[in-house]
Amino acid sequence: MRRIQRLQDSILILKGKIMVHSRESEEQNQYIRDDKELVLIQLRKLKAQRTHIWEIAQENLVKLTLESNTALKALTAIVDKGEKVLRLAEICRKLETEEEKVLPFYSSTLTPEELEEIEEITPEELTEELAKVIADYIGMDNFWKRYNKVKLEQLSLQRRRSQLLDINGKLREMLKRYLDGISVSDEVLSQLNPLFIVNYQSNLPQTLSKPTTQPGGKKSQPTYNVIEAAHVVSHIL
């Protein structure tokens, strides 16, 4: 009986220990589940952040690719333009006069009085920003000198060309009139021509004059003025 009693007491003690361990295990499992849930939440947040960062990186990569291509095209265009400028400069160098080769940049043609007038007209003080802008373009002074000189020569040549075209047109008209005067065609015959004379008469309109009578009642013969063609042409030209 004592042995059974001791066994029962042992069973009760073990059951108590099992219950205690069960509660402790349940609490630990709950802690673990809570930690697991927190870890899963944190993992989802990290995955969302990673996806967002990857999307931003992808957009930046696409943007960088496009901008790099644009920059590459712009730089290629600048290089092509520079090569074209160098080729044109080489061609222009061959067309320069000896004076332009020796003195490529002309000096200012303004007198000291004119320079003073310009300074009086623009008394504006240079601000720091304006001074920086002017400093950036000082290196272009010689370029604009040569450019303006070429531009003036171009305008002068255009004006001279217009004058020569006008003179050429007048000479062509005079030549046409001369050729019409020495040639015979339907077109020439249909127009007034002071050089074309048939039967002592020109095809120009003549003013009517009353016939004069000679003594004895006889009508006088009409008088015709004959003008030599070479004489007329010499006066026309």
ZIURMO-V79560 format. One record per pair of residues at least 4 apart in sequence whose C-alpha atoms are under 8 Angstrom apart, sorted by the first residue. I is the first residue (numbers start at 1). GAP is how many residues later the second one is. D is the distance in whole Angstrom. If there is no record, write none. Layout:
i->I gap->GAP d->D
i->I gap->GAP d->D
This chain:
i->1 gap->4 d->6
i->2 gap->4 d->6
i->3 gap->4 d->6
i->4 gap->4 d->6
i->5 gap->4 d->6
i->6 gap->4 d->6
i->7 gap->4 d->6
i->8 gap->4 d->6
i->9 gap->4 d->6
i->10 gap->4 d->6
i->11 gap->4 d->6
i->12 gap->4 d->6
i->13 gap->4 d->6
i->14 gap->4 d->6
i->15 gap->4 d->6
i->16 gap->4 d->6
i->17 gap->4 d->6
i->18 gap->4 d->6
i->19 gap->4 d->6
i->20 gap->4 d->6
i->21 gap->4 d->6
i->22 gap->4 d->6
i->23 gap->4 d->6
i->24 gap->4 d->6
i->25 gap->4 d->6
i->26 gap->4 d->6
i->27 gap->4 d->6
i->28 gap->4 d->6
i->29 gap->4 d->6
i->30 gap->4 d->6
i->31 gap->4 d->6
i->32 gap->4 d->6
i->33 gap->4 d->6
i->34 gap->4 d->6
i->35 gap->4 d->6
i->36 gap->4 d->6
i->37 gap->4 d->6
i->38 gap->4 d->6
i->39 gap->4 d->6
i->40 gap->4 d->6
i->41 gap->4 d->6
i->42 gap->4 d->6
i->43 gap->4 d->6
i->44 gap->4 d->6
i->45 gap->4 d->6
i->46 gap->4 d->6
i->47 gap->4 d->6
i->48 gap->4 d->6
i->49 gap->4 d->6
i->50 gap->4 d->6
i->51 gap->4 d->6
i->52 gap->4 d->6
i->53 gap->4 d->6
i->54 gap->4 d->6
i->55 gap->4 d->6
i->56 gap->4 d->6
i->57 gap->4 d->6
i->58 gap->4 d->6
i->59 gap->4 d->6
i->60 gap->4 d->6
i->61 gap->4 d->6
i->62 gap->4 d->6
i->63 gap->4 d->6
i->64 gap->4 d->6
i->65 gap->4 d->6
i->66 gap->4 d->6
i->67 gap->4 d->6
i->68 gap->4 d->6
i->69 gap->4 d->6
i->70 gap->4 d->6
i->71 gap->4 d->6
i->72 gap->4 d->6
i->73 gap->4 d->6
i->74 gap->4 d->6
i->75 gap->4 d->6
i->76 gap->4 d->6
i->77 gap->4 d->6
i->78 gap->4 d->6
i->79 gap->4 d->6
i->80 gap->4 d->6
i->81 gap->4 d->6
i->82 gap->4 d->6
i->83 gap->4 d->6
i->84 gap->4 d->6
i->85 gap->4 d->6
i->86 gap->4 d->6
i->87 gap->4 d->6
i->88 gap->4 d->6
i->89 gap->4 d->6
i->90 gap->4 d->7
i->91 gap->4 d->7
i->92 gap->4 d->6
i->93 gap->8 d->8
i->96 gap->4 d->6
i->96 gap->5 d->6
i->97 gap->4 d->6
i->98 gap->4 d->6
i->99 gap->4 d->6
i->99 gap->5 d->8
i->100 gap->4 d->5
i->100 gap->5 d->8
i->104 gap->42 d->8
i->105 gap->37 d->6
i->105 gap->40 d->7
i->105 gap->41 d->7
i->106 gap->39 d->7
i->110 gap->4 d->6
i->110 gap->5 d->6
i->111 gap->4 d->6
i->112 gap->4 d->6
i->113 gap->4 d->6
i->114 gap->4 d->6
i->115 gap->4 d->6
i->116 gap->4 d->6
i->117 gap->4 d->6
i->118 gap->4 d->6
i->119 gap->4 d->6
i->126 gap->4 d->6
i->126 gap->5 d->6
i->127 gap->4 d->6
i->128 gap->4 d->6
i->129 gap->4 d->6
i->130 gap->4 d->6
i->131 gap->4 d->6
i->132 gap->4 d->6
i->133 gap->4 d->7
i->134 gap->4 d->6
i->135 gap->4 d->8
i->137 gap->4 d->7
i->140 gap->4 d->6
i->141 gap->4 d->6
i->142 gap->4 d->6
i->143 gap->4 d->6
i->144 gap->4 d->6
i->145 gap->4 d->6
i->146 gap->4 d->6
i->147 gap->4 d->6
i->148 gap->4 d->6
i->149 gap->4 d->6
i->150 gap->4 d->6
i->151 gap->4 d->6
i->152 gap->4 d->6
i->153 gap->4 d->6
i->154 gap->4 d->6
i->155 gap->4 d->6
i->156 gap->4 d->6
i->157 gap->4 d->6
i->158 gap->4 d->6
i->159 gap->4 d->6
i->160 gap->4 d->6
i->161 gap->4 d->6
i->162 gap->4 d->6
i->163 gap->4 d->6
i->164 gap->4 d->6
i->165 gap->4 d->6
i->166 gap->4 d->6
i->167 gap->4 d->6
i->168 gap->4 d->6
i->169 gap->4 d->6
i->170 gap->4 d->6
i->171 gap->4 d->6
i->172 gap->4 d->6
i->173 gap->4 d->6
i->174 gap->4 d->6
i->174 gap->62 d->7
i->174 gap->63 d->7
i->175 gap->4 d->6
i->176 gap->4 d->6
i->177 gap->4 d->6
i->178 gap->4 d->7
i->178 gap->55 d->7
i->179 gap->4 d->6
i->180 gap->4 d->7
i->180 gap->8 d->6
i->180 gap->13 d->8
i->181 gap->7 d->8
i->181 gap->12 d->6
i->181 gap->13 d->7
i->181 gap->14 d->5
i->181 gap->15 d->7
i->182 gap->13 d->7
i->183 gap->5 d->8
i->184 gap->4 d->6
i->184 gap->5 d->7
i->185 gap->4 d->6
i->186 gap->4 d->6
i->187 gap->4 d->7
i->188 gap->4 d->8
i->188 gap->5 d->7
i->189 gap->4 d->8
i->192 gap->11 d->6
i->192 gap->12 d->6
i->193 gap->9 d->8
i->193 gap->10 d->6
i->193 gap->11 d->7
i->194 gap->8 d->6
i->194 gap->9 d->7
i->194 gap->10 d->6
i->195 gap->7 d->7
i->195 gap->33 d->8
i->195 gap->34 d->5
i->195 gap->37 d->7
i->196 gap->6 d->6
i->196 gap->7 d->7
i->197 gap->4 d->5
i->197 gap->5 d->4
i->197 gap->6 d->7
i->198 gap->4 d->6
i->200 gap->24 d->6
i->200 gap->25 d->8
i->200 gap->26 d->7
i->201 gap->23 d->7
i->211 gap->8 d->7
i->211 gap->9 d->7
i->211 gap->11 d->8
i->212 gap->7 d->6
i->212 gap->8 d->6
i->213 gap->4 d->6
i->213 gap->5 d->6
i->213 gap->6 d->4
i->213 gap->7 d->6
i->214 gap->4 d->5
i->214 gap->5 d->6
i->214 gap->6 d->6
i->227 gap->4 d->7
i->227 gap->5 d->7
i->228 gap->4 d->7
i->229 gap->4 d->6
i->230 gap->4 d->6
i->231 gap->4 d->7
i->232 gap->4 d->6
i->233 gap->4 d->6
